[in-house]
Amino acid sequence: MDFALSPEHEEIRRTVRDFAERRIAPVVDELEREGKFPHEIIREAASLGLLGVPSYAITIEELSRVSGSVGIIVSAHTSLGCNPLYLAGTQAQKDQYLRPLASGEKLGAYGLTEPGAGSDSRGTRTRAQREGDCWVLNGSKRFITNAGVADTYIITALTEREAESGRISAFIVEAGTPGFSIGRIEEKMGLHASKTGELLFEDCRIPVENLLGEEGKGDKLFLRTLDGGRIGIGAMALGLAQAAFEAASAYARQREQFGKPIAAFQGIAFMIADMATEIDAARLMVYRAAWLKDRGRPYTTEAAMAKLYASEVAARVTDAAIQVHGGYGYVTEYKVERYLRDAKLTEIGEGTSQIQRLVIARNLLGVRAS
Ligand SMILES: Cc1cc2nc3c(=O)[nH]c(=O)nc-3n(C[C@H](O)[C@H](O)[C@H](O)COP(=O)(O)OP(=O)(O)OC[C@H]3O[C@@H](n4cnc5c(N)ncnc54)[C@H](O)[C@@H]3O)c2cc1C
């Protein structure tokens, strides 16, 4: 057994940390305050090759340590925008759509969620009707990361043939296609520099070749897509927890009360010790899931466990970091309140904690828990 990262992984960490601290840290507060999408930062990340990293846990962890928004933008682009094309695309689709996405020339997004289809994709109402050499899309998607800033969208819809079975299909839609527009952009609790919004389809005609994978096989594709995506969200949780831990440790050493640094009080020191222990366990779980994926081994259960645990650790650690800061943790001048707001998403996106428990239980017990 070897727990050491390879020299290549260490190099990725150094490169991403340096980029995040040099380019993102100085502007992160402004981006979050003003809800500005970080176009320039994403372009620079692309030039470093960070938008086409298939084994990307360390990249997302390091980006999220400085900005949860940049973490989720890159995570959604890679695991949700690129991966379905990688998994199910024809060579022509890969050449046309995946290459520019992986090089970072274009940004990707993925639309599965609808007003009536959240945890349960069987509520999908978006329709794809075949007309000659086109698919005609009608319907809407909700809560889509990178809505309005992405160039290429992978979306799910029900075709006429599969309307009875309820098995969805996946399609590739380019920004600017007539009949495709962006609806409301949400105002969120956190992750303000990332965009989350509605996709609207009104008689949107796309070429028949833009069906991704086989008709009616979209469910299988999105389950595989989400398996990988959960490693990304786990890594995002890890980066946010790490940032909160570092802030809390530094503050505890520097802040004095009762004539000594608050780190000297067991009540504080033990909180810091618990944070470090839980982050360490979460990191091992996220890296193990990524390691299994890289080796082509089954990793559905491990990815769900890693995402579940890391996101709940992030919620606890970011909350404790505020406590360590006392009143200073509650005001926006110190960054820790942002970590808590950003971390909450990791318990919801790409399957809520309840859904992760369903996936884990189902795989362990072999019965369909509901
Ligand atoms: C910032 C943000 C970014 C997002 N990005 C994307 C994206 O890029 N693409 C995309 O397709 N979607 C995206 N989503 C949507 C996200 O994946 C969904 O919000 C999530 O899957 C939950 O769906 P829902 O919100 O409809 O909640 P619901 O499914 O309505 O769940 C409500 C509550 O019921 C619980 N629940 C539901 N079913 C069960 C069950 N069987 N057993 C126990 N509890 C259950 C849930 O855990 C939750 O607590 C994003 C959401 C947010 C907030």
The ligand as a Tripos MOL2 file, in Angstrom:
@<TRIPOS>MOLECULE
LIG
   53    58     1     0     0
SMALL
NO_CHARGES

@<TRIPOS>ATOM
      1 C1        -25.7290   25.7220   -7.0440 C.3       1 LIG1
      2 C2        -26.3530   24.5350   -7.7250 C.ar      1 LIG1
      3 C3        -25.7560   24.0270   -8.8800 C.ar      1 LIG1
      4 C4        -26.3540   22.9620   -9.5580 C.ar      1 LIG1
      5 N1        -25.8220   22.5380  -10.7620 N.ar      1 LIG1
      6 C5        -26.4910   21.6090  -11.4970 C.ar      1 LIG1
      7 C6        -26.0490   21.2690  -12.8270 C.ar      1 LIG1
      8 O1        -25.0310   21.7760  -13.3110 O.2       1 LIG1
      9 N2        -26.7870   20.3840  -13.5470 N.ar      1 LIG1
     10 C7        -27.9140   19.7970  -13.0510 C.ar      1 LIG1
     11 O2        -28.5370   19.0010  -13.7620 O.2       1 LIG1
     12 N3        -28.3550   20.0870  -11.7850 N.ar      1 LIG1
     13 C8        -27.6680   20.9740  -11.0100 C.ar      1 LIG1
     14 N4        -28.1240   21.3100   -9.7430 N.ar      1 LIG1
     15 C9        -29.3250   20.6740   -9.2330 C.3       1 LIG1
     16 C10       -29.0490   19.6880   -8.1080 C.3       1 LIG1
     17 O3        -28.4130   18.5500   -8.6200 O.3       1 LIG1
     18 C11       -30.3950   19.3750   -7.4480 C.3       1 LIG1
     19 O4        -30.7830   20.5380   -6.7340 O.3       1 LIG1
     20 C12       -30.3280   18.1780   -6.5210 C.3       1 LIG1
     21 O5        -30.1240   16.9940   -7.2520 O.3       1 LIG1
     22 C13       -31.5940   18.0200   -5.6780 C.3       1 LIG1
     23 O6        -32.7440   18.1530   -6.4460 O.3       1 LIG1
     24 P1        -33.9090   19.1440   -5.9390 P.3       1 LIG1
     25 O7        -33.2540   20.4510   -5.6700 O.co2     1 LIG1
     26 O8        -35.0290   19.1240   -6.9130 O.co2     1 LIG1
     27 O9        -34.3610   18.5500   -4.5590 O.3       1 LIG1
     28 P2        -35.4390   17.3650   -4.3070 P.3       1 LIG1
     29 O10       -35.0930   16.1700   -5.1340 O.co2     1 LIG1
     30 O11       -36.8050   17.9260   -4.4060 O.co2     1 LIG1
     31 O12       -35.1190   17.0170   -2.7890 O.3       1 LIG1
     32 C14       -35.6590   17.7550   -1.6690 C.3       1 LIG1
     33 C15       -35.2670   17.0100   -0.3920 C.3       1 LIG1
     34 O13       -35.8470   15.6910   -0.4060 O.3       1 LIG1
     35 C16       -34.8270   14.7130   -0.2460 C.3       1 LIG1
     36 N5        -35.1770   13.5020   -0.9960 N.ar      1 LIG1
     37 C17       -35.5630   13.4030   -2.2970 C.ar      1 LIG1
     38 N6        -35.7590   12.1190   -2.6280 N.ar      1 LIG1
     39 C18       -35.4880   11.3830   -1.5160 C.ar      1 LIG1
     40 C19       -35.4950    9.9890   -1.2000 C.ar      1 LIG1
     41 N7        -35.8150    9.0590   -2.1180 N.pl3     1 LIG1
     42 N8        -35.1410    9.6020    0.0560 N.ar      1 LIG1
     43 C20       -34.7960   10.5300    0.9970 C.ar      1 LIG1
     44 N9        -34.7780   11.8540    0.7680 N.ar      1 LIG1
     45 C21       -35.1060   12.2660   -0.4740 C.ar      1 LIG1
     46 C22       -33.5500   15.3670   -0.7510 C.3       1 LIG1
     47 O14       -32.3960   14.7520   -0.2280 O.3       1 LIG1
     48 C23       -33.7500   16.8010   -0.2630 C.3       1 LIG1
     49 O15       -33.3540   16.8830    1.0740 O.3       1 LIG1
     50 C24       -27.5230   22.3530   -9.0290 C.ar      1 LIG1
     51 C25       -28.0890   22.8350   -7.8270 C.ar      1 LIG1
     52 C26       -27.5310   23.9240   -7.1860 C.ar      1 LIG1
     53 C27       -28.1750   24.4290   -5.9270 C.3       1 LIG1
@<TRIPOS>BOND
     1     1     2 1
     2     2     3 ar
     3     2    52 ar
     4     3     4 ar
     5     4     5 ar
     6     4    50 ar
     7     5     6 ar
     8     6     7 ar
     9     6    13 1
    10     7     8 2
    11     7     9 ar
    12     9    10 ar
    13    10    11 2
    14    10    12 ar
    15    12    13 ar
    16    13    14 ar
    17    14    15 1
    18    14    50 ar
    19    15    16 1
    20    16    17 1
    21    16    18 1
    22    18    19 1
    23    18    20 1
    24    20    21 1
    25    20    22 1
    26    22    23 1
    27    23    24 1
    28    24    25 2
    29    24    26 1
    30    24    27 1
    31    27    28 1
    32    28    29 2
    33    28    30 1
    34    28    31 1
    35    31    32 1
    36    32    33 1
    37    33    34 1
    38    33    48 1
    39    34    35 1
    40    35    36 1
    41    35    46 1
    42    36    37 ar
    43    36    45 ar
    44    37    38 ar
    45    38    39 ar
    46    39    40 ar
    47    39    45 ar
    48    40    41 1
    49    40    42 ar
    50    42    43 ar
    51    43    44 ar
    52    44    45 ar
    53    46    47 1
    54    46    48 1
    55    48    49 1
    56    50    51 ar
    57    51    52 ar
    58    52    53 1
@<TRIPOS>SUBSTRUCTURE
     1 LIG1         1 GROUP 0 **** ****
